[in-house]
Amino acid sequence: MKHLIPELPGPVSAHVTAKITATDWATLLHDMRTLCAGCPAEGDPEICISCPLEGIATAAATLTLKARLLKIEAKSQKRKTMKTTIDRGGKE
């Protein structure tokens, strides 16, 4: 599996990548977005840009997308491996 954060040492990057892909970010993202419900700013970007809750929600959204990409890449890699194995007649 591709390491998500190449700036980190290999084992650390692998750990972070595993945690990101194992976490249910969609649920966490929904929870983070509900933090803004009823806020008097009503999504005003001039105000929200300074709000720490918006930052948390944005980070959750970013991690949700990265986790989806990693899962898609892993699935694609498995399909490539299966295709290669089939093309070779089951011999690796």
C-alpha positions as semicolon CSV with decimal commas, in nm:
position;residue;x (nm);y (nm);z (nm)
1;M;0,000;0,000;0,000
2;K;0,122;0,346;-0,085
3;H;0,232;0,556;0,211
4;L;0,007;0,856;0,258
5;I;0,264;1,092;0,405
6;P;0,601;1,059;0,232
7;E;0,754;1,325;0,458
8;L;0,728;1,084;0,753
9;P;0,968;0,793;0,807
10;G;0,843;0,467;0,650
11;P;0,716;0,294;0,967
12;V;0,541;0,611;1,087
13;S;0,385;0,671;0,746
14;A;0,266;0,308;0,735
15;H;0,113;0,345;1,083
16;V;-0,067;0,668;0,990
17;T;-0,186;0,520;0,661
18;A;-0,324;0,213;0,841
19;K;-0,506;0,428;1,097
20;I;-0,654;0,652;0,829
21;T;-0,785;0,360;0,627
22;A;-0,922;0,177;0,933
23;T;-1,119;0,473;1,068
24;D;-1,481;0,544;0,973
25;W;-1,418;0,901;0,861
26;A;-1,761;0,941;0,701
27;T;-1,928;0,910;1,041
28;L;-1,672;1,136;1,206
29;L;-1,713;1,392;0,928
30;H;-2,090;1,393;0,980
31;D;-2,034;1,445;1,353
32;M;-1,788;1,728;1,288
33;R;-2,026;1,902;1,048
34;T;-2,305;1,894;1,306
35;L;-2,086;2,103;1,538
36;C;-2,167;2,404;1,319
37;A;-2,544;2,352;1,333
38;G;-2,720;2,656;1,477
39;C;-2,411;2,876;1,467
40;P;-2,493;3,246;1,429
41;A;-2,221;3,276;1,163
42;E;-2,443;3,068;0,931
43;G;-2,151;2,957;0,715
44;D;-2,008;3,306;0,659
45;P;-1,658;3,227;0,525
46;E;-1,515;3,548;0,674
47;I;-1,609;3,425;1,021
48;C;-1,573;3,049;0,972
49;I;-1,213;3,076;0,853
50;S;-1,116;3,179;1,208
51;C;-1,323;2,913;1,385
52;P;-1,140;2,609;1,524
53;L;-1,451;2,394;1,471
54;E;-1,441;2,469;1,100
55;G;-1,075;2,366;1,098
56;I;-1,159;2,034;1,262
57;A;-1,442;1,971;1,015
58;T;-1,214;2,058;0,722
59;A;-0,945;1,822;0,849
60;A;-1,204;1,544;0,886
61;A;-1,321;1,606;0,528
62;T;-0,962;1,591;0,402
63;L;-0,896;1,266;0,587
64;T;-1,223;1,120;0,456
65;L;-1,112;1,185;0,098
66;K;-0,759;1,053;0,158
67;A;-0,898;0,734;0,315
68;R;-1,129;0,682;0,016
69;L;-0,839;0,729;-0,225
70;L;-0,622;0,481;-0,036
71;K;-0,901;0,223;-0,039
72;I;-0,956;0,273;-0,412
73;E;-0,581;0,240;-0,477
74;A;-0,564;-0,080;-0,269
75;K;-0,861;-0,228;-0,456
76;S;-0,703;-0,134;-0,789
77;Q;-0,374;-0,294;-0,689
78;K;-0,554;-0,617;-0,593
79;R;-0,729;-0,624;-0,931
80;K;-0,396;-0,570;-1,111
81;T;-0,241;-0,855;-0,912
82;M;-0,535;-1,085;-0,989
83;K;-0,522;-0,995;-1,360
84;T;-0,148;-1,061;-1,373
85;T;-0,197;-1,397;-1,201
86;I;-0,475;-1,493;-1,442
87;D;-0,270;-1,380;-1,744
88;R;0,017;-1,603;-1,626
89;G;-0,212;-1,902;-1,593
90;G;-0,213;-1,896;-1,214
91;K;0,167;-1,898;-1,185
92;E;0,330;-1,613;-0,996
